[in-house]
Amino acid sequence: MNIRKFLSILVLVTLLSFTFTSTAHAFDGRTGDRVVIGSDEVINDDVYVTAGEFILDGTVNGDLIVMGQTATINGTVDGDLMAAGQTIIVNGSVTGAIRMAGSVLLVDENASIGGDIIGAGYSLEVREGSVIGQDLVFGGGQILLAGDVTRNVEVGTGAFEVRGAVGGNVDAGVGESDQAGPPPTMFMPQSPVSIPTIKPGLTIDPSAKVEGDLEYTQTRELAFPAGVIAGQVVRNEPAVNQTAARQETTGDKILTWGINMLRTSFTLILIGLVLLWLFPLFMQGSSGKLRAAFWQSLGWGTLAYAGFFVLLLVTIIVTILSGLLFATLTLGGLAGTVVWLGILALFALIVGFVLATAFVAKIVFGQALGRWILTRLNSPLAEHWFWPMIIGVLITVAVIALLSIPLIPGFLGGLLNFVVILFGLGALWLWVRERMAHRPATQVMP
């Protein structure tokens, strides 16, 4: 998993953590491999569940937030439903809105939803007999709409079939009807519910009824059954990326490469000058550690890089568990405070890591390299406060850029950039560890 995917998942988990910050009242938190709320159970509170399998047969008079592999809602939720997992099944009553994300989403025939449904995933099936009280918004692989939607439908998907009734407008951004391929289900884990097979593009069944307008995106006109669409039918041409459509020449690639190299050099030098001005001992000490313990810096940098993600995971787990614990003890205000502190800690960790890896580590490496080169050349500039940093950063950026030039395909530039970051991180860690070890002990007052 690369850093962008990891941080995306982290942001999602952090946003979900905001739901634990209510100070008005406590909530009911449940966790386990299999969690069941029986048909005779009524919970007059918000319910938070993390489980491998969750089944609601009873009643929740509040919001229901579920994260797990499979969630089945057969009972009643007198509030909103927020669910994330591999398979989400709604076959009961939800008086509020539904926000759900997962591989397979099913709104079964007995489902009654008072508000909107906003979903994302591979497949959404809304079966005949179900009713959505307001709007339906979905983004993902495919959708089969056989139930009724009181207001509007807006989807962005590769395959969309309408069999039910829509009281308002339909806005469908769909894939081309001739772009069939192997079904993604062959690469997905087994689901407890069957996944319908939907023809690519937009299909409207003769049994369907759209009371408003139909607006869809396709490269060609589609034919629909007569009398099914009461309003206007508008076809939009797919947006064409003019930049992508134009073939980029070798000269264009080299120009972009050169501009990026100059931009990177200028940014690092500017930040380096500010750091040397504000924190001269920190910058000189870190670069000195890199020169004195070169290979040790690489090793410690590798451990620091991996340790950051472990620390993030631990912080997330501690924050969520602490919020659940204090909320279970009916200490709602303390639970909110703990979660807010956890979120602030996550934010600080991420910002610090990004700044360290994107700028500081490279500047420390460049300063150490520049001083080493100038010392070898017996240049008086070796002891200057900023020239070693400028020269070293320029050389570092130039070498990385040369290994990333468009005429030389490969990954060497990215690999060297990553190694430079590890060296710089290791030097930072060694300097901080030494400072902590030599910090004078606090004297005890008699």
N, C-alpha and C positions, 0 to 999 in steps of 0.2 A: 504494500500500500504506500503510495507516494505522499509527500507532505501536504499537497493540496487536498487530496481525498481525506486524509486524517483530520486536517483542520476543518474541512466541511462537516464531517461527522461531529467534531467537537463543538462547532457552532450550533448544530442541531440539538445536541444534548444540553448545551448551555441554555438555549432558548426554552427547552422543555423544563429546565430547572426553575425557570421563573414561575411556573405554576405552583411551586412549593412555598411561595413567599406571602401567601395570604395571612394577614394578621387579624382579620375579623373573627375567624373561628378556626377550629382545628379541622382535620380531615381524617378519613379512614384510609390507612395505608396497608396494603396486603402484598405479600410476595411469596413465591414458592414455585416448585416445578409444575404443580397443577392447582389452580385456585378456582373454587366454585362458590358462587353466591346462590343459595338455594331458592326455590320458588316461594318459600314461606318467610324469606328474610327481607326486611325493609330497612334501608339505610337512609337516615335523614341527614346526609352530609355529602360532601364531595368525596369521591373514592379514587385512590391512586393504586394501580396494580402493575407489578412487574412479574411475569410468570411465563413458563414455557407454554402452558395452555391455560386459558381463562374462559370461563363460562358464566354468563349472567342469566339466571332464570328468575331472579327476584326483582326487586324494585330499588332504584337509587334515586332519591329525591335530592338531586344535586348534579354536579358535573362528574363525568366518568372519564378518567385518563388511563389508558392501557398501553403497555409496551410488552411485547412477547412474541413468541413464534406463531401462535394461533389464538384469536379472540373471537368468541361467539356471543352475540347479544340476542338472547331470546326473550328477555324480560322487558322492563320499562326503565328508561332513563328520563327523569323529569328535569332535564337540563341539556347541556351539550355533551357530545361524545367526541373525544380525541383519542385516536388509536393508531399505533404503528406496529407492524409485524409482518411476518411472511404471508399469513392468510387472515383476513378480517371478514367476518360474516355478521350481517345485521338482519335479524329476522324478528325483531320486536318493535317497540315503540320508543322513539326519541323525540321529545317535545321541542328540543332546541335544534342546533345545527350539528353537523358531523364534519370533522376534519380527520381524514384517514390517509395513511400511506402504507403500501405493502406490495408484494408481488401479485397476490390474487385478492381482489375485493369483490364481495358479493352482497348485494341488497336483495334479500329473498322475498318470496311472494307475500309474506305476512308483515313486511316491514312498513312502518308508518313514521315518516320523518316530518316534523313540523317546520323546520327551517331549511337551510341550504345543505347541500353536500359538496364539499371541496375535497377532491381526492387526487392521488398521484400513485402510479404503479404500473405494472405490466398490463393487468387485465381488470376491468370493472364490468360486472354484469348486474343490471337492474332488472329483476325478473317481473313477469306479468303479475299484477295484483298489488304490487308495492306502490306507495304514493310518496312523492317528495313535495313538501308543502311550499317550497320557494324555488331557488335556482339550483342547477346542477353544473358544476365546474370540474373538469377532469383533464389531466395531462398524463400521457403514458402511451403504452403500446396499442391497446385496443379497448373498445367499449361496445357493449350490447345493451341498448336501451329498450326494454320491453315493458317497463312500468310507466307510470304517469308522472309528469313533472308539471307542477302548477304554473310556474313562470318560465324562465328562460333557461336555455342550455348553451354552454360554451365549452368546447373541447379542442384540444390539440393532440392528435393521435394519428397512428398509421392506419387504423381500420375502425370505422364507425358505422354501426347499423342501428336504425330506428324502427321499432315495431310498435311502440306505445304512443301515448298522447302527450303533446307539449302545448301548454296553454299560452306560451309567449313565442319568442324568437329563438332560432337555432343558428349559432355561429360555429362553424366547423372548419378548423384547419386540419386537413387530413392528408395522408400520403397518397401517392398516385395509385390508381387501380390496377396497374400492370406491374407493380413492384413486389410481386410475391416471392417468397424465399422460404427457407426451412423455418418451421415454427420455433420461436424462442423457448417454448415449453420443453423441448428436448434437452435444453441445457439447464433447466430450472429444477430445484428440488421438488419432490412429490408433494402435491397439495391435497388436503382432505376433501376438497370440492372439485368437481369437473370444470375444466376451463373451456368455454365455447370457442369454436373456430370461426373467425370473422374474416370475410373477404376484404382485402386491402382496399383503401379508398372509402367512399361514402355510399351507403346503401340505404334506401328508404323503402320499407315494405308497404304493400298496398293496404295493410291493416293499420298503418300509422296515421296520425293526424297532427299537423302542425298549424296552430291557430294564427301564428304570426308569420314573420318573414324567415326565409332561409338564405343564409349567406355562407358560402363555402369557398375554399381555395383549391383550385385544380388548374392544370395546364390546358384542359379541354372541357367542353360542355358535357354535363351528365344528364341523362334522362330519368325523370321521376314519374311515378304513377299519377294519373290524372285525379284531381280533387283532393289530394292528400295535403297540399300546402295551400293554406288560405291566403297568405300574403304574397309578397314579391319574392322572386328567386334571383339572387345576385351571385355571380361567379367572380372571384378575384384571382388575378394571375399571381402565382408564387413570386415572392420578392427575389430579385436577382442581385447577387453580390457582385457589383461592378468591379471591385478590386480583385476578387477571386476569378471573375470571368476573364480579366485581362492577364495574359501570360506574362509573368514576371521574368524579365531578362536577367542575364548574369550581371550586367552593369547595375541594374536596380538592386540586386542582392548585395553586391559589394558596397554600393553606396549606403544602404541601410546598415550593413555591418560596420562600416567606418563611422557612421553617426553614432551608433550604439557604443562603440569603443570610446569615442570622445566624450559622450555623455557620462559613461561609467567612470572614466578617469576624473572628469571634472567634479562629479558628485563625491567620490571617495576623497579626493584631495581637499575639497572644501570642508567636509565633515572632519577629516583628519586634522586640519588646521584649528578648527574649533575645539576639538578634543585636546590637542596639545596645549592650547591656550588655557582652557579651563581645568584640565586634569593632567598636568605634565608628569607628575610622579607615576600616575596610573599607566600612561602610555609608555613612558620610558622604562618602567619596571616590567611591563608585559612583554615588550619587544626584547628586553634584556633576558627575560626568562626563555624566550624562544631561541635566542642565540646560544644560551648556556645549556639548555636541555632540549635540543632539537627533536630527537626521536621520541623522547619522553612526552613532548608536547603533542605529537601525533597520536600516541596511545591514549593520553588523557583526553584529548579532543574527541576521539572516537567514543570513549565512555561517556563524556559529557553530552554528546549529541544524542546517543541512545537514552541516557538517563533523563533527558528532558521529556521524552514521550512517556517514560515510566512515571515521572513526577506528575505529568498532566493527568494520566489515568488514575493515579492514587488520589489526586486532588478532587477529581470528579466523583470518584466512589465515596470518599470521605464526606464531601459536601452533600450528596444525595442521601446517604445513610444517616448523616447527622440531622438533616432536615426531617426525614421520616421519623427518626427516634424522638426528637423533641416535639414533633407534631402529635405523635402517638401518645406522648405524655401530657398532651393538651397544653403544651407551652408554645402556642402559636407564634407569639411575638419573638421568642428566642429562636424558633425554627426559621422564621423569615430573616432574622439577623445573620444566622449562621450561613444560610444559602447565599445571601447577598455578599458576605465576606468571601465565600468560596468563589462566587462569580468574579468578584474583583481580583482575587488571587489568580484565577485562570487568565483573566485579561492581562494582568501584569506579567505573568509568565510568558504568554504568547508575544506580547509587544517586546519584552526584553529579548526573547529568543530571536525574533525577526531582526531586531536592530543589531544584535550581536553577530548573527550569521551573514546578514546582508552587507554590513558596513564595518563594524568594529574589528572583527576577526581578520578581515582582509587588510585593513589599515595597519593593524599590529604586524601582520606578516610582511606587508610592504615596508614598514619602517625597519624591521629587523633585516630584511634583505638589502635595503638601501645602505644601512650602516655597515653591513658586512662587506658590500662591494666597495664602498668608499674607504673603509679601513684597509682592505687589500690593496687599494690603489694609493695608500698613504696620503689621501686627500684631507686637507684641513676641514672640509665640509662634513667629515664624518661626525664631528662633535657639534655640528650646527643643530638648532632646535627643530627646524622643519625640513631642510633639504634632504636628509636621508629618507624621510617619509615620502616626499614628493617623487624622488627618483625611484624608490622601491615600488610605490604604487603604479607608476607609469610602466615600469618593466613588467610587473605582475599582470596588469591588465593587458598589455601588449602580447605577452606570451599566451595567455588564455585566449585572446582574440585570434591570434594566428592559428591556434589549434581548432578554432571554431569557424574559420573562413568558409564561405559557401562552396568554394572550389575543392575543399577537402572534406568529403562526407565522413561522418563518424561521431564518436562520443568523447574524444580526448579532451576537448575544451571543457565540457561539463564535468568530466572526471577530475581534471586538474583544478577547476574552481572549487569542487567539493573538498579535495585534499587541502587546498589553501585554507578553507574554512576550518577544517579539523585542526590544522596546525595552530591557527589563531585562537580557536576555542581552548585548546590545551594550554597555550601560554597564559590566557586569561585565568583559567582555573588554577594553574600553578602559582600565579602571582597572588590571587585572592587567598589561596590556602596558606601561603607563606605569611601574608599579612595577618591572617587570623591566628596563626600559630605564635607570632611574635607580639600580638597585642598585649599590652601590660594588664596584669590581673587587677581587678578592683580592690582597693584596700578596704578592710573592714573597720568601721569606726568603733573605738573602744566604748 
